[in-house]
Amino acid sequence: MKTLFTTIVLTLLGINALMSQTEKFVQFNGKNREYLEYIPNVYNGSVAVPIILCLHGLGDTKENFFNIGMNYIADTANFILLFPEALDDTIMGTSTGTAWNSGASYSIYNLNPDIDDVGFLTYIIEQTKALYNIDESRIYVMGFSMGGFMTNRLACEMPGYFAAGVSISGTIGNSLNCNPEYPIPMCHMHGTNDQTVEYTNNLYGNDAEELVEYWRNYNQCDATPIITNLPDIAADGRTVTHYLYPNGFSNCSVEFYKINNGEHDWMYLPTYDISYSFEAWRFFRNKLNSNTSINKIENSQSIIIYPNPCSHTLNIEGKQPSDVVRIYNVKGQEILKSLENNIDVRALEKGIYFVKVRTLTQTIYFE
């Protein structure tokens, strides 16, 4: 499932792009993890900007997947990019290369089943939010191949955290029981001649059209799509049919790009009739997280909540004795409330939580 795009190469990157790209290293659950952070040239901190999490395919690297060209769009649209890297795994002593714990499985094999990639990916987003002015209602995820499977896992398990997802050549893995708590806008792109993650008879998860129908039905979008054929401008032997399913819960839509005769590769203009990167941003750019009741951060000058991440005691400064501290999980369920200024959180499972005091709601990672 490794990405196959080779035409777009690092030599195309301008000097400003290289200066804006930072390799980062973190310790998460006792393991060394890596990711690339890209800050667009136009970012100055004066306005809150989106984050797009970009997930590579099986055996790929963060550096190679960076070449999809999202940085060029970011430099004008003003969003931050994160390109994390999965950990290596082996099956029966043979290395598979980097692999997300995405739920994509075949027979009894599920790659990196003990790795908490959901936790790792949300952790680096929280790290980024601590450093930059981030619009928390516009956190997006996209991925190719196994990264597409991982995108669907995040949509299944954390729809209250992400505002929208785009999966390309990767569906909902066989080992997942997808039962999201909230509607989430989703877009899928898939080639009908994909021989790696097959359009039909997919060995690792549900088929492409089955995936689209799952999200359409879950979001309660219109059953009859608006169908558009993209202009056939490239001599690539492929055509693109676009399906739009509007009018879902909370204005959630589902979109599907069927790449007729398309294979397991990354498509871009002018070689092909479509740019996956551009269409991903087009889908994302107007999508806001509908779960603002738990995700919206409201201004408060007097209350400070720290540390973040938190492993032992959560401290709240500036609250009144009568102020109730409420802690919610990513599903919006209240799991703890207290009048204390210092709260022992060691009994809570690791992960993302929303801590609310008076008018302030802050996202905290408990490790």
N, C-alpha and C positions, 0 to 999 in steps of 0.2 A: 504494500500500500504506500510505498515511498513516493513522494512527489516526483514528477517526471519533467517539470518545466526546466529547460536548460537554455532557452534562448535569452531569457532575462538574466543577466549576470551582474556580478558585483561591480564590474568596470563601468556600468551605467550610473552608479551612484555618484552624486556630486559631493564636493568636499563638505558642504553644509550638512548633508545627510549623514556622512560619516561622523561628523562632530556631534550630531544630535543622538547618535546611537551609543548606548552604554551597556556593557555586559555586566550583569549583576549575579552575585553568588549569595545564597542564603542556606542556613541550616533549618531543615524542616523534618520533624519526627526522626531526628538523629541521622539524616541523610543530607549530603551536599546536593543542592539543587541550583539550577542555572536558568537565567532568562535574559533576553534582550529587552531593553527599554528604549523606545524611540519618542523623543519630544520634538514636536514639529517646530520649524523655524519661526512660525508666527506666534507661538505660545509666549505670553508675557505675564501670566498669572492674574490678569485683570478681570477675566471672565472664567466661569466654570466650564470645563471642557469634558467631552466624553472619553471613555476608555474602550478600546477594542482589544479583546484577548484573541490571539491568533494561534491556532493549534495545528502542528505539523502532522504528517502521516507516519506510518510504521517505518522505523529505520531511518527517519530523516533527522535533521538537525535544525536548531533555531536559526543558525546562520543561513542555511539554504532556503528555509521557508521565508525568511525575511525578503527574499528576492521576488515575492509575488507583487511587489510594487505598491503596497498600501501606503508606504511612507510618502510617495509623491502626492497622493490624495490628501494625506494628513497635513502636508505643508500648506495647503490652501484651505482645507475644511476645518483645521485646528482641532484635532483629536490626538490622544496619546495611544501608542501601540505597545502591547506587551507580547513578546514571542518566547514563551517558556519552552523548555526541553524536557521530554520524558526520560525516564530511566531505562537502562538496558534490562532485558529479560532473557531467559533461556528456556527452551523446551527440550527435555530429555538430553541436557548437556549441550544443546546447540543454540547459539546466540540468535535471537530474533532481531537484535538492534533495539533502538529506543521504542518504547511501547507505553501508551497510556492505559491505565486501568479503566477502560471505556465501556466495558460490558460487551464488546465484540468478542464472540467466542465461537469455537468450532469443536464439536464433539465434547470432550471433557476439558478442553484447553481454554483457559481464560488468562490472558497475559497480565503479569504484574498484579495478581488479585489482592495482594496484601499492601499495596501502595495506596496511600490516601491522596490521590491526585485531585479530588474535589477540594479537599482541604488546602493542598498546596496552591492550587490556582486561585482560590479566593484569598489566600494569605498574601500572595504577591499583589493582588489588586488592592488589598487593604494597606499594604506597604506604600503603594503608589498614591493612594488617597491621602496618606499622611504627609506626603512630600509636595503635592501639587493641588491646585484649585480644581477639583473634580465635580462634575455634575452627576450626583449619585442616581439620578433618574435616567441616565444614559450610559449604562455599562453594558456592553455587547460582547458576544462571543461568536467566533467563526472558526471553522476547521475543515481540513481536507482529509479524505480517506479515514484513517483511524482518528484523526483530529475531528472529522465529521461525526464519528460515533461518540467521541468525548463531548462534543458540542451538544448532542442530543441527550447525553447523560446529565449534563449540567442543566439543560432545559427541563428534564424530567424531575430532577432532585432539588433545583434551586431557582424555580421560576420567579420567586419573589425577590431575587437578587439581581437577575439579568433582565434587561428591558427587551431583548430580542436575540434570536440566534439564527445563524446561517450555516447550514451543513452542506458540504460538497462531496459527493461520492462516498458518503458514510451515513448510516441510518441508526436506528435504535438496536443495540446489541442483543443477541439472544439471551444473555444472562440477566438482563435488566427486567425489573417489574416496574414499568413506567407508570407512575400514578401522581402527577403533579398536583399541587394544591391551588395553583393560580393559572389563568390563561396567560399565554406568552406568544407574541408574534414569531412565526418561524418561516424561513425560506429554505428550499432545498434545490440543488442543482445536480443532475446526474445524466451521464451518457448511456444511451441504449445499448452500445456495444462495449460497455465496460467489462473487461475480462478478469478484473481483480476483485472488485465489489460489484457483483453482477446486478444489473437492473432488475432482472427477475431471477428467481431461484438463488437468492443471496444466501451464501453459506454462513455468514457471520451475524446476520440480523434480519430485520424485515426488509421487503423489497421497496424500491423507490416510491412507487405509487401507493403502496400500502402505508408507508411512512407519512406521505402527504395527507392521505385520508385520515390517518390517526390524529394529526394535529388539526386538520380541518374540523373533524368531528369533536375533538376535545374543546377547541375554541368556539364551537358552534357557529362557524362561518357559513356563508351561503353554500349550498350543495352544488349549485351550478356555477362553474367558473367563468370569468371573462377571459377569453382566449385571444392571444395576439401572436402572430408570427413575426419574429425579428427579421430585419432585412438580411437577405442572403448576399453579403458583400464580399466574402472571402472564398477563395477557391480551395476550400478545405474538405469538401465532400460531406459537410455537415450542415444541418439547419437547426434553428432553435425555436421551440414553441414555449410561450410563456402562459402560465395559468395563474390567475388571481382569484382568490377566494376571500371576499371582503365581509364586513359586517359581523364580526365575531364579538364575543363578550369583551367589554372594556375596549371596544374598537380594535380588537386584535384581528389581523389578517394573516392569511397563509399564502405563500407564493411558491411556484414550482417552475423551474426552467428545465424542460425536457430537451436534452441535446441529442437530436436524431443522428444516429451513426457516431455519436461521441464515444470516446474511450476514457481510460483512467488517467487523465492528464489535466494540467491547469490551462485554462483557456484565456487568451488575452488578445486585444486588438493590436495591429490589423491582421494578424495571422489567422484569427478565428472571427466568428460573427459576434462574439460576446467577450466582455472583460469580466471575469468572475469578481475581481477586486472592486471594480466600479459598481457592479450591480449589488454587491454586498453593502457598500456604503449607501447606495441609493435606497436600499431597503431599510438600513439602520437609521438614516439621518433624521427622520421625523418620528421615530418610535420613542415613547417615554414610558418609563416603568409605571404601570397602572396601580401598583401597590404602594401608593404614596403614604398611606397611613402608618407604615412601619419603615419606609425607606427615606422619607423626606427629613432632611436636617433643617431645623428651624434655628434662627439666630438666638443666641443667649449670651450676654456679656458677663454674667456673674457665675455661671456653673462650669466647672472643669472636671472632666472624667478621664482618669488615667490609671495604669499604663495601658498602652495598646501596642503590641499584644499583651494580654494579661494571663499569668499562669497561677496566681495565688490570691492576691487581694485586690479588688477593684476599689479605687478611691474616688470619692466624689467631694469636691471642694465647692463651697459657695452655696450649698443648698440650705434651706431652712429646716428646723427640726420636724416640721409637719410635712415636708416634701417627701412623697413616696417615690422610691426608685423601682422602676419596673423593667424587667429583662424579658425580651421576646426572642424566640428562635426564628429561623428564616421562614417558617411557615406562618408567622404572625401569632403564634400561641404564647401567651404569658406563662413563663415557667418559674419566675421568682419575683417577689416584691419585698421591699424592705424600707425601713426608716433610717437605717444605719448609714453613716458616711464611709465606712470601710466594710466591704462585703467579701466574705470568703467564697470564692467561686470554684474551689478545687473539686467539688462534687459534680460540676457540670461537665458534659462531654465537650471535647475540643470542637471548635468550629466558629462560625460567624453568629453573632448575637446583636440585637438592637437594644440599647440601654436608654431608657426614657426617664428624664427628670424634668418636671414642669414643662417648659416649652422646648427643651432640647432633646433631640433624639440622635444618638451617636452610635455608629457601627464599631463594634469591638470584636477582635479575634481572641478567643480563649484557647490557650495552648496547653 
